[in-house]
Amino acid sequence: MNDNLYEIFHNVYEYKDKDTNNHFLLTENLAPGNKVYDEKLIRIQNREFRTWNPFKSKLAAAIKCNLKHFAFCENSIVLYLGAATGTTASHISDICRRGMVYCVEFSSYAMQSLVSVCEKRTNMIPILADARKVEEYLAIGKVDIIYQDVAQPDQIRILKINSQAFLKSGGIAYLCLKARSVDVRKSNSRIFKEATQELEKDFEILEKIDISRYEKDHMFYVLRYG
Ligand SMILES: C[S@@+](CC[C@H](N)C(=O)[O-])C[C@H]1O[C@@H](n2cnc3c(N)ncnc32)[C@H](O)[C@@H]1O
């Protein structure tokens, strides 16, 4: 493979541009020729890669901030809560190429763009639903991974009910916790402390990564269920 391209996790690459000396995170495009947001498409040895922007994706931000537990594999079945227009979900689709990414989103406006992203990918399914109403998408069955980014006051409760309904025992949950959405009157450190205590009741906390350098007021949790 190209000297400047290193696989740092399964299907996730770091690329050093020789001309500019800039480092990029990349995933290989599962839908060649198509962009999802304003990422760049780069051809390396006949393969097309997409740049992955840590200022637009909290999973990329966590990787930049030294994430250690990367559970996404070729065949992973992923439930993505708060998929918006598919920015991060599409990179997960590039990674879990023979798996499935179920994308739950309750905004019908975001859903319009999400549907056109999913149409170009064989492993992404859009679900227009409120992540508080698991009964509306029970048909998906059990999943290996839950990725949640909903920025709601009850975001921990949402993760718990979805884990109970869908996450395999020993499965991994990635939670992007936005302090300002929980309670604007409390300090971030107090919110993260209380959130950690609440999460510990149901999960083993594998990592707690401060990603505020890329996304203000956010903590990125990696959790093992059951
Ligand atoms: C911060 S954005 C997600 C960005 C996205 N995860 C990404 O990285 O590409 C949060 C999204 O969660 C959605 N959302 C918030 N609460 C939700 C809920 N209860 N059920 C489903 N979607 C929800 C919002 O509509 C919004 O699109």
The ligand as a MOL file (V3000), in Angstrom:
LIG
                    3D

  0  0  0     0  0            999 V3000
M  V30 BEGIN CTAB
M  V30 COUNTS 27 29 0 0 0
M  V30 BEGIN ATOM
M  V30 1 C -25.9720 16.5900 16.6620 0
M  V30 2 S -27.0750 16.0110 15.4520 0 CHG=1
M  V30 3 C -26.3500 14.4880 14.9330 0
M  V30 4 C -25.1670 14.6130 13.9980 0
M  V30 5 C -24.7930 13.2510 13.4580 0
M  V30 6 N -24.7060 12.2830 14.5220 0
M  V30 7 C -23.4920 13.2170 12.7130 0
M  V30 8 O -22.4200 13.1550 13.3190 0
M  V30 9 O -23.5280 13.2200 11.4750 0 CHG=-1
M  V30 10 C -28.3790 15.3990 16.4490 0
M  V30 11 C -29.5010 14.7530 15.6380 0
M  V30 12 O -30.3090 13.9980 16.5250 0
M  V30 13 C -31.6410 14.1040 16.1270 0
M  V30 14 N -32.4760 13.7570 17.2910 0
M  V30 15 C -32.5780 14.4320 18.4610 0
M  V30 16 N -33.4100 13.8040 19.3020 0
M  V30 17 C -33.8440 12.7010 18.6540 0
M  V30 18 C -34.7380 11.6540 19.0010 0
M  V30 19 N -35.3410 11.6280 20.1910 0
M  V30 20 N -34.9630 10.6810 18.1050 0
M  V30 21 C -34.3640 10.7070 16.8940 0
M  V30 22 N -33.5110 11.6680 16.5040 0
M  V30 23 C -33.2520 12.6570 17.3660 0
M  V30 24 C -31.7720 15.5620 15.6830 0
M  V30 25 O -32.8870 15.7510 14.8320 0
M  V30 26 C -30.4260 15.7800 14.9880 0
M  V30 27 O -30.5290 15.5170 13.6070 0
M  V30 END ATOM
M  V30 BEGIN BOND
M  V30 1 1 1 2
M  V30 2 1 2 3
M  V30 3 1 2 10
M  V30 4 1 3 4
M  V30 5 1 4 5
M  V30 6 1 5 6
M  V30 7 1 5 7
M  V30 8 2 7 8
M  V30 9 1 7 9
M  V30 10 1 10 11
M  V30 11 1 11 12
M  V30 12 1 11 26
M  V30 13 1 12 13
M  V30 14 1 13 14
M  V30 15 1 13 24
M  V30 16 1 14 15
M  V30 17 1 14 23
M  V30 18 2 15 16
M  V30 19 1 16 17
M  V30 20 1 17 18
M  V30 21 2 17 23
M  V30 22 1 18 19
M  V30 23 2 18 20
M  V30 24 1 20 21
M  V30 25 2 21 22
M  V30 26 1 22 23
M  V30 27 1 24 25
M  V30 28 1 24 26
M  V30 29 1 26 27
M  V30 END BOND
M  V30 END CTAB
M  END
